[in-house]
Amino acid sequence: MTVEEISRVLSEAGFNITYHDSSPDPFIETPREELQKIGKRLNRDHELSFDLLSCLTGLDWQDYFEVVYNLFS
């Protein structure tokens, strides 16, 4: 399943996400308030079955912090 397809599944489930089609690594962005609910959905949905957090990265920008989660199914 592609990142675009995953974003479609999450959007249709009512989650507040933004899909970014940045080549070569598209990604999904979500507010921190949605993160736990989305994580549970990604893990528990049999179609998605995300079960591995391979990398957790913190980014210190000048005005804010950002966290990047690399997940695998």
C-alpha positions in Angstrom: 0.0 0.0 0.0 1.4 3.4 -0.9 1.6 6.5 1.4 -1.1 8.1 -0.8 -3.4 5.1 -0.2 -2.7 5.1 3.5 -3.5 8.8 3.7 -6.8 8.1 1.9 -7.7 5.4 4.4 -6.9 7.7 7.3 -8.8 10.7 5.8 -11.9 8.5 5.1 -11.7 7.4 8.8 -12.1 11.1 9.8 -8.5 11.8 10.9 -7.0 15.2 10.4 -4.0 14.5 8.2 -2.2 16.2 5.3 -0.6 14.1 2.6 2.7 15.6 1.1 3.7 14.2 -2.3 7.4 15.1 -1.9 9.6 13.0 -4.1 11.3 10.6 -3.4 9.8 10.3 0.1 6.1 11.2 0.4 4.8 11.6 4.0 1.7 12.2 6.1 1.5 15.1 8.6 -0.9 15.2 11.5 -1.3 17.4 14.6 0.0 15.9 17.8 -3.5 15.6 19.2 -4.3 13.0 16.5 -1.1 11.0 16.9 -2.1 8.4 19.4 -5.5 7.7 17.7 -3.8 7.4 14.3 -1.1 5.1 15.7 -3.7 2.8 17.2 -5.5 2.7 13.9 -2.4 2.0 11.9 -1.5 -0.9 14.2 -4.9 -2.5 14.7 -6.3 -2.2 11.2 -5.7 -5.6 9.5 -5.3 -3.9 6.1 -2.6 -1.6 7.4 -0.9 -3.7 10.2 1.9 -1.2 11.1 3.9 -3.0 13.7 7.4 -1.5 13.7 8.7 2.0 14.6 12.1 1.9 13.0 13.2 5.4 13.7 12.1 8.3 15.9 13.8 11.6 15.1 13.5 15.0 16.8 14.1 18.1 14.7 15.0 21.4 16.4 14.0 24.2 14.0 14.7 27.8 14.9 11.1 28.5 16.0 9.7 25.1 16.8 10.4 21.4 17.3 9.2 18.6 15.0 9.1 14.8 15.5 9.4 12.3 12.6 8.2 8.7 13.0 9.3 6.1 10.5 6.8 3.2 10.6 6.7 -0.1 8.8 4.0 -2.6 8.1 
